[in-house]
Amino acid sequence: MSAFLSALWVENLKARRSKVPWLTALGFSLAPLMGGLFMIILKNPEKALSMGFIGAKARLLTAGVADWPTYFQLLIMSTAIGGALLFAIITAWVFGREFSDHTAKELLALPTPREVIVSAKFAIIAAWAAGLTVLIFAIGLGVGAAVSLPGWSTEIAWKVGGDLTTIAVLNIALMPPVALFASAGRGYLPPLGWAIFTLFLAQVLSMMGWASWFPWSVPAMLSQLAGPQAEQLGLHSYVSVALACAAGLAATYAWWRNADQTE
């Protein structure tokens, strides 16, 4: 346990001394802020049209109403897609920076068990992603209150908090394969390419009706971004996420266990 805590302290120190946490927080904060802007437009459509924010009234007729349920739904959808990309960037940085900074050799030569190092990295990623999720929810509550949205209820807020938590957990569970690509690919590009590829494939499978079987489609479907297809989610969907997580963890630990420090 002392070895794990030491490794965790080192990973935390790396993150704190970097600008990446602040940049990810800033990037994720755009979701509730843009959602708030959209609610302002919906509340004042004529003014928005006169200011050139939107080009046709028809866009407003199908956009919904400016209330808490609509705003929360936008927040959930943004978290599902934005979280998948942002968490992948975080994972790519945590694992890939060791190779871009040329510290991987020294890390592999340490007497600390490699499994402990990998576990500490995953713990930092999970805590980082959880913190961002709490942040976006808190900012969302503040923005919604500032815009004076109608339709507030404590029950809705609790439900949205639970949905955001579930989606964040699912997205975090899909990060081990990203870590594997960052490790085996020795940098940032392979994991980011993998993240973009899975998002693209999720869209393709969604159009084909097979999205509920594809792990990387599940968070978006849960957010109802896929519309009626969200009803297709079942136990098999969550099992597929668990299997992808387990396979990614096993492969990442195996890679680090067998990595040659001279590479």
C-alpha positions as YAML, in Angstrom:
chain: A
units: angstrom
residues:
- id: 1
  name: MET
  ca: [0.00, 0.00, 0.00]
- id: 2
  name: SER
  ca: [2.84, 2.42, 0.76]
- id: 3
  name: ALA
  ca: [4.25, 1.82, -2.73]
- id: 4
  name: PHE
  ca: [0.87, 2.61, -4.28]
- id: 5
  name: LEU
  ca: [0.45, 5.78, -2.22]
- id: 6
  name: SER
  ca: [3.94, 6.92, -3.23]
- id: 7
  name: ALA
  ca: [3.18, 6.28, -6.90]
- id: 8
  name: LEU
  ca: [-0.15, 8.05, -6.54]
- id: 9
  name: TRP
  ca: [1.56, 11.05, -4.94]
- id: 10
  name: VAL
  ca: [4.01, 11.23, -7.86]
- id: 11
  name: GLU
  ca: [1.22, 11.06, -10.46]
- id: 12
  name: ASN
  ca: [-0.72, 13.72, -8.59]
- id: 13
  name: LEU
  ca: [2.37, 15.93, -8.48]
- id: 14
  name: LYS
  ca: [2.84, 15.54, -12.24]
- id: 15
  name: ALA
  ca: [-0.74, 16.60, -12.87]
- id: 16
  name: ARG
  ca: [-0.64, 19.54, -10.46]
- id: 17
  name: ARG
  ca: [2.51, 20.96, -12.04]
- id: 18
  name: SER
  ca: [0.98, 20.79, -15.51]
- id: 19
  name: LYS
  ca: [-1.47, 23.12, -17.22]
- id: 20
  name: VAL
  ca: [-3.43, 20.17, -18.60]
- id: 21
  name: PRO
  ca: [-5.88, 19.92, -15.64]
- id: 22
  name: TRP
  ca: [-6.76, 23.59, -16.04]
- id: 23
  name: LEU
  ca: [-7.14, 23.25, -19.80]
- id: 24
  name: THR
  ca: [-9.40, 20.21, -19.48]
- id: 25
  name: ALA
  ca: [-11.50, 21.99, -16.87]
- id: 26
  name: LEU
  ca: [-11.80, 25.00, -19.16]
- id: 27
  name: GLY
  ca: [-12.71, 22.84, -22.13]
- id: 28
  name: PHE
  ca: [-15.34, 20.84, -20.25]
- id: 29
  name: SER
  ca: [-16.82, 24.04, -18.80]
- id: 30
  name: LEU
  ca: [-17.79, 25.13, -22.29]
- id: 31
  name: ALA
  ca: [-20.59, 22.54, -22.32]
- id: 32
  name: PRO
  ca: [-22.79, 24.14, -19.61]
- id: 33
  name: LEU
  ca: [-21.84, 27.64, -20.79]
- id: 34
  name: MET
  ca: [-22.88, 26.93, -24.38]
- id: 35
  name: GLY
  ca: [-26.00, 25.23, -23.07]
- id: 36
  name: GLY
  ca: [-26.81, 28.38, -21.11]
- id: 37
  name: LEU
  ca: [-26.34, 30.49, -24.23]
- id: 38
  name: PHE
  ca: [-28.68, 28.19, -26.11]
- id: 39
  name: MET
  ca: [-31.29, 28.59, -23.36]
- id: 40
  name: ILE
  ca: [-30.98, 32.38, -23.59]
- id: 41
  name: ILE
  ca: [-31.60, 32.14, -27.33]
- id: 42
  name: LEU
  ca: [-34.67, 29.97, -26.76]
- id: 43
  name: LYS
  ca: [-36.02, 32.40, -24.16]
- id: 44
  name: ASN
  ca: [-35.55, 35.39, -26.49]
- id: 45
  name: PRO
  ca: [-35.90, 34.02, -30.05]
- id: 46
  name: GLU
  ca: [-36.79, 37.31, -31.72]
- id: 47
  name: LYS
  ca: [-33.82, 39.09, -30.18]
- id: 48
  name: ALA
  ca: [-31.54, 36.21, -31.12]
- id: 49
  name: LEU
  ca: [-32.74, 36.36, -34.70]
- id: 50
  name: SER
  ca: [-32.21, 40.11, -34.87]
- id: 51
  name: MET
  ca: [-28.65, 39.67, -33.54]
- id: 52
  name: GLY
  ca: [-27.91, 37.01, -36.16]
- id: 53
  name: PHE
  ca: [-27.37, 34.13, -33.73]
- id: 54
  name: ILE
  ca: [-29.63, 31.88, -35.81]
- id: 55
  name: GLY
  ca: [-30.77, 32.15, -39.38]
- id: 56
  name: ALA
  ca: [-34.33, 30.87, -39.39]
- id: 57
  name: LYS
  ca: [-37.29, 30.63, -37.03]
- id: 58
  name: ALA
  ca: [-37.76, 27.02, -38.05]
- id: 59
  name: ARG
  ca: [-34.68, 26.11, -36.04]
- id: 60
  name: LEU
  ca: [-36.36, 27.34, -32.91]
- id: 61
  name: LEU
  ca: [-39.62, 25.48, -33.46]
- id: 62
  name: THR
  ca: [-37.95, 22.08, -33.14]
- id: 63
  name: ALA
  ca: [-35.35, 22.93, -30.54]
- id: 64
  name: GLY
  ca: [-37.52, 22.56, -27.44]
- id: 65
  name: VAL
  ca: [-38.21, 25.05, -24.69]
- id: 66
  name: ALA
  ca: [-35.96, 26.95, -22.34]
- id: 67
  name: ASP
  ca: [-36.43, 25.06, -19.08]
- id: 68
  name: TRP
  ca: [-34.42, 22.93, -16.68]
- id: 69
  name: PRO
  ca: [-35.29, 19.55, -18.25]
- id: 70
  name: THR
  ca: [-34.17, 20.72, -21.70]
- id: 71
  name: TYR
  ca: [-31.01, 22.29, -20.33]
- id: 72
  name: PHE
  ca: [-30.16, 19.20, -18.30]
- id: 73
  name: GLN
  ca: [-30.66, 17.01, -21.37]
- id: 74
  name: LEU
  ca: [-28.20, 19.17, -23.32]
- id: 75
  name: LEU
  ca: [-25.76, 18.87, -20.43]
- id: 76
  name: ILE
  ca: [-26.07, 15.08, -20.33]
- id: 77
  name: MET
  ca: [-25.55, 14.76, -24.09]
- id: 78
  name: SER
  ca: [-22.52, 17.06, -23.98]
- id: 79
  name: THR
  ca: [-21.04, 15.03, -21.14]
- id: 80
  name: ALA
  ca: [-21.52, 11.74, -22.99]
- id: 81
  name: ILE
  ca: [-19.65, 12.83, -26.13]
- id: 82
  name: GLY
  ca: [-17.37, 15.51, -24.68]
- id: 83
  name: GLY
  ca: [-16.46, 13.27, -21.77]
- id: 84
  name: ALA
  ca: [-15.48, 10.42, -24.07]
- id: 85
  name: LEU
  ca: [-13.05, 12.67, -25.94]
- id: 86
  name: LEU
  ca: [-11.80, 14.62, -22.95]
- id: 87
  name: PHE
  ca: [-11.23, 11.56, -20.79]
- id: 88
  name: ALA
  ca: [-9.33, 10.00, -23.70]
- id: 89
  name: ILE
  ca: [-7.12, 13.10, -23.88]
- id: 90
  name: ILE
  ca: [-6.45, 12.85, -20.13]
- id: 91
  name: THR
  ca: [-5.60, 9.15, -20.41]
- id: 92
  name: ALA
  ca: [-3.36, 9.76, -23.42]
- id: 93
  name: TRP
  ca: [-1.53, 12.46, -21.47]
- id: 94
  name: VAL
  ca: [-1.12, 10.45, -18.26]
- id: 95
  name: PHE
  ca: [0.36, 7.45, -20.09]
- id: 96
  name: GLY
  ca: [1.76, 9.02, -23.25]
- id: 97
  name: ARG
  ca: [3.73, 11.82, -21.58]
- id: 98
  name: GLU
  ca: [6.19, 9.27, -20.20]
- id: 99
  name: PHE
  ca: [7.32, 8.63, -23.76]
- id: 100
  name: SER
  ca: [7.13, 12.18, -25.11]
- id: 101
  name: ASP
  ca: [9.11, 13.40, -22.08]
- id: 102
  name: HIS
  ca: [11.52, 10.44, -22.38]
- id: 103
  name: THR
  ca: [10.90, 9.39, -18.77]
- id: 104
  name: ALA
  ca: [9.57, 5.90, -19.59]
- id: 105
  name: LYS
  ca: [13.01, 4.28, -19.28]
- id: 106
  name: GLU
  ca: [13.56, 5.72, -15.83]
- id: 107
  name: LEU
  ca: [10.03, 4.77, -14.80]
- id: 108
  name: LEU
  ca: [10.52, 1.17, -15.89]
- id: 109
  name: ALA
  ca: [13.84, 0.98, -14.05]
- id: 110
  name: LEU
  ca: [12.36, 1.98, -10.69]
- id: 111
  name: PRO
  ca: [12.16, -0.67, -7.95]
- id: 112
  name: THR
  ca: [8.43, 0.12, -7.63]
- id: 113
  name: PRO
  ca: [6.35, -2.71, -9.14]
- id: 114
  name: ARG
  ca: [5.09, -1.73, -12.56]
- id: 115
  name: GLU
  ca: [1.57, -2.87, -11.70]
- id: 116
  name: VAL
  ca: [1.58, -0.31, -8.89]
- id: 117
  name: ILE
  ca: [2.62, 2.46, -11.28]
- id: 118
  name: VAL
  ca: [-0.13, 1.57, -13.74]
- id: 119
  name: SER
  ca: [-2.70, 1.38, -10.93]
- id: 120
  name: ALA
  ca: [-1.70, 4.84, -9.72]
- id: 121
  name: LYS
  ca: [-2.12, 6.22, -13.24]
- id: 122
  name: PHE
  ca: [-5.59, 4.72, -13.56]
- id: 123
  name: ALA
  ca: [-6.53, 6.08, -10.13]
- id: 124
  name: ILE
  ca: [-5.48, 9.59, -11.15]
- id: 125
  name: ILE
  ca: [-7.45, 9.32, -14.39]
- id: 126
  name: ALA
  ca: [-10.57, 8.19, -12.54]
- id: 127
  name: ALA
  ca: [-10.28, 10.94, -9.92]
- id: 128
  name: TRP
  ca: [-9.56, 13.55, -12.58]
- id: 129
  name: ALA
  ca: [-12.57, 12.51, -14.68]
- id: 130
  name: ALA
  ca: [-14.82, 12.37, -11.62]
- id: 131
  name: GLY
  ca: [-13.73, 15.86, -10.60]
- id: 132
  name: LEU
  ca: [-14.51, 17.23, -14.05]
- id: 133
  name: THR
  ca: [-17.96, 15.63, -13.96]
- id: 134
  name: VAL
  ca: [-18.71, 17.26, -10.61]
- id: 135
  name: LEU
  ca: [-17.41, 20.55, -11.98]
- id: 136
  name: ILE
  ca: [-19.61, 20.50, -15.06]
- id: 137
  name: PHE
  ca: [-22.67, 19.67, -12.96]
- id: 138
  name: ALA
  ca: [-21.93, 22.49, -10.51]
- id: 139
  name: ILE
  ca: [-21.37, 25.00, -13.31]
- id: 140
  name: GLY
  ca: [-24.55, 23.76, -14.99]
- id: 141
  name: LEU
  ca: [-26.57, 24.43, -11.85]
- id: 142
  name: GLY
  ca: [-25.07, 27.90, -11.59]
- id: 143
  name: VAL
  ca: [-25.67, 28.76, -15.25]
- id: 144
  name: GLY
  ca: [-29.25, 27.48, -15.16]
- id: 145
  name: ALA
  ca: [-29.97, 29.56, -12.06]
- id: 146
  name: ALA
  ca: [-28.38, 32.63, -13.64]
- id: 147
  name: VAL
  ca: [-30.55, 32.25, -16.75]
- id: 148
  name: SER
  ca: [-33.63, 31.84, -14.48]
- id: 149
  name: LEU
  ca: [-34.86, 28.68, -16.15]
- id: 150
  name: PRO
  ca: [-38.32, 27.43, -15.16]
- id: 151
  name: GLY
  ca: [-39.20, 23.83, -14.31]
- id: 152
  name: TRP
  ca: [-36.74, 23.25, -11.48]
- id: 153
  name: SER
  ca: [-37.25, 20.35, -9.11]
- id: 154
  name: THR
  ca: [-34.96, 18.56, -6.70]
- id: 155
  name: GLU
  ca: [-36.04, 15.21, -8.13]
- id: 156
  name: ILE
  ca: [-34.89, 16.19, -11.63]
- id: 157
  name: ALA
  ca: [-31.57, 17.48, -10.29]
- id: 158
  name: TRP
  ca: [-30.92, 14.22, -8.42]
- id: 159
  name: LYS
  ca: [-31.83, 12.17, -11.48]
- id: 160
  name: VAL
  ca: [-29.54, 14.22, -13.71]
- id: 161
  name: GLY
  ca: [-26.74, 13.89, -11.17]
- id: 162
  name: GLY
  ca: [-27.20, 10.13, -11.24]
- id: 163
  name: ASP
  ca: [-27.26, 10.05, -15.05]
- id: 164
  name: LEU
  ca: [-24.09, 12.14, -15.27]
- id: 165
  name: THR
  ca: [-22.39, 9.84, -12.76]
- id: 166
  name: THR
  ca: [-23.40, 6.72, -14.69]
- id: 167
  name: ILE
  ca: [-22.24, 8.15, -18.01]
- id: 168
  name: ALA
  ca: [-18.95, 9.28, -16.46]
- id: 169
  name: VAL
  ca: [-18.37, 5.81, -14.97]
- id: 170
  name: LEU
  ca: [-19.05, 4.19, -18.35]
- id: 171
  name: ASN
  ca: [-16.67, 6.58, -20.12]
- id: 172
  name: ILE
  ca: [-13.98, 6.00, -17.48]
- id: 173
  name: ALA
  ca: [-14.43, 2.25, -17.86]
- id: 174
  name: LEU
  ca: [-13.60, 2.61, -21.56]
- id: 175
  name: MET
  ca: [-10.27, 4.34, -20.93]
- id: 176
  name: PRO
  ca: [-8.01, 1.26, -20.39]
- id: 177
  name: PRO
  ca: [-7.83, 0.54, -24.16]
- id: 178
  name: VAL
  ca: [-6.80, 4.18, -24.64]
- id: 179
  name: ALA
  ca: [-4.05, 3.65, -22.06]
- id: 180
  name: LEU
  ca: [-2.92, 0.56, -23.95]
- id: 181
  name: PHE
  ca: [-2.60, 2.47, -27.22]
- id: 182
  name: ALA
  ca: [-0.74, 5.29, -25.45]
- id: 183
  name: SER
  ca: [1.68, 2.75, -23.94]
- id: 184
  name: ALA
  ca: [2.21, 0.47, -26.92]
- id: 185
  name: GLY
  ca: [2.15, 3.42, -29.31]
- id: 186
  name: ARG
  ca: [4.58, 5.36, -27.09]
- id: 187
  name: GLY
  ca: [2.89, 8.72, -27.38]
- id: 188
  name: TYR
  ca: [-0.29, 10.73, -27.82]
- id: 189
  name: LEU
  ca: [-1.36, 10.13, -31.42]
- id: 190
  name: PRO
  ca: [-2.26, 6.40, -31.31]
- id: 191
  name: PRO
  ca: [-4.65, 6.75, -28.34]
- id: 192
  name: LEU
  ca: [-6.29, 9.86, -29.77]
- id: 193
  name: GLY
  ca: [-6.66, 8.14, -33.11]
- id: 194
  name: TRP
  ca: [-8.27, 5.18, -31.33]
- id: 195
  name: ALA
  ca: [-10.71, 7.49, -29.51]
- id: 196
  name: ILE
  ca: [-11.77, 9.19, -32.74]
- id: 197
  name: PHE
  ca: [-12.09, 5.84, -34.51]
- id: 198
  name: THR
  ca: [-14.36, 4.41, -31.80]
- id: 199
  name: LEU
  ca: [-16.60, 7.50, -31.92]
- id: 200
  name: PHE
  ca: [-16.85, 7.19, -35.69]
- id: 201
  name: LEU
  ca: [-17.59, 3.48, -35.49]
- id: 202
  name: ALA
  ca: [-20.22, 4.13, -32.83]
- id: 203
  name: GLN
  ca: [-22.04, 6.43, -35.25]
- id: 204
  name: VAL
  ca: [-21.89, 3.86, -38.03]
- id: 205
  name: LEU
  ca: [-23.19, 1.05, -35.82]
- id: 206
  name: SER
  ca: [-25.91, 3.34, -34.51]
- id: 207
  name: MET
  ca: [-27.25, 3.78, -38.04]
- id: 208
  name: MET
  ca: [-27.09, 0.01, -38.54]
- id: 209
  name: GLY
  ca: [-28.96, -0.72, -35.30]
- id: 210
  name: TRP
  ca: [-26.09, -2.55, -33.60]
- id: 211
  name: ALA
  ca: [-24.99, 0.24, -31.28]
- id: 212
  name: SER
  ca: [-26.25, -1.43, -28.08]
- id: 213
  name: TRP
  ca: [-23.65, -4.19, -28.57]
- id: 214
  name: PHE
  ca: [-20.75, -1.76, -29.07]
- id: 215
  name: PRO
  ca: [-19.24, -0.56, -25.76]
- id: 216
  name: TRP
  ca: [-18.31, 2.89, -27.03]
- id: 217
  name: SER
  ca: [-21.91, 3.57, -28.09]
- id: 218
  name: VAL
  ca: [-23.41, 2.87, -24.67]
- id: 219
  name: PRO
  ca: [-22.70, 6.26, -22.96]
- id: 220
  name: ALA
  ca: [-24.18, 8.20, -25.88]
- id: 221
  name: MET
  ca: [-27.22, 5.91, -26.02]
- id: 222
  name: LEU
  ca: [-27.75, 6.29, -22.29]
- id: 223
  name: SER
  ca: [-27.77, 10.07, -22.74]
- id: 224
  name: GLN
  ca: [-30.53, 9.59, -25.36]
- id: 225
  name: LEU
  ca: [-28.28, 11.20, -27.95]
- id: 226
  name: ALA
  ca: [-29.24, 8.32, -30.23]
- id: 227
  name: GLY
  ca: [-32.94, 9.04, -29.72]
- id: 228
  name: PRO
  ca: [-35.31, 6.06, -29.53]
- id: 229
  name: GLN
  ca: [-32.37, 3.66, -29.83]
- id: 230
  name: ALA
  ca: [-31.61, 4.32, -26.17]
- id: 231
  name: GLU
  ca: [-34.44, 1.90, -25.37]
- id: 232
  name: GLN
  ca: [-32.33, -0.90, -26.87]
- id: 233
  name: LEU
  ca: [-29.85, -0.74, -24.00]
- id: 234
  name: GLY
  ca: [-29.87, -3.88, -21.89]
- id: 235
  name: LEU
  ca: [-27.67, -6.02, -19.70]
- id: 236
  name: HIS
  ca: [-25.62, -7.02, -22.75]
- id: 237
  name: SER
  ca: [-24.69, -3.34, -23.28]
- id: 238
  name: TYR
  ca: [-23.19, -2.94, -19.82]
- id: 239
  name: VAL
  ca: [-21.53, -6.36, -20.02]
- id: 240
  name: SER
  ca: [-19.83, -5.26, -23.24]
- id: 241
  name: VAL
  ca: [-18.46, -2.18, -21.47]
- id: 242
  name: ALA
  ca: [-17.21, -4.34, -18.59]
- id: 243
  name: LEU
  ca: [-15.53, -6.75, -21.00]
- id: 244
  name: ALA
  ca: [-13.85, -3.91, -22.90]
- id: 245
  name: CYS
  ca: [-12.63, -2.45, -19.60]
- id: 246
  name: ALA
  ca: [-11.31, -5.81, -18.37]
- id: 247
  name: ALA
  ca: [-9.57, -6.55, -21.66]
- id: 248
  name: GLY
  ca: [-7.99, -3.09, -21.73]
- id: 249
  name: LEU
  ca: [-6.80, -3.38, -18.14]
- id: 250
  name: ALA
  ca: [-5.33, -6.85, -18.67]
- id: 251
  name: ALA
  ca: [-3.55, -5.81, -21.87]
- id: 252
  name: THR
  ca: [-2.19, -2.57, -20.36]
- id: 253
  name: TYR
  ca: [-0.86, -4.31, -17.25]
- id: 254
  name: ALA
  ca: [0.65, -7.05, -19.43]
- id: 255
  name: TRP
  ca: [2.37, -4.50, -21.67]
- id: 256
  name: TRP
  ca: [3.93, -2.63, -18.75]
- id: 257
  name: ARG
  ca: [4.89, -5.88, -17.04]
- id: 258
  name: ASN
  ca: [6.78, -7.08, -20.10]
- id: 259
  name: ALA
  ca: [8.04, -3.73, -21.42]
- id: 260
  name: ASP
  ca: [11.78, -3.54, -22.01]
- id: 261
  name: GLN
  ca: [13.34, -0.54, -20.30]
- id: 262
  name: THR
  ca: [15.93, -0.27, -23.04]
- id: 263
  name: GLU
  ca: [13.25, 0.54, -25.63]
...
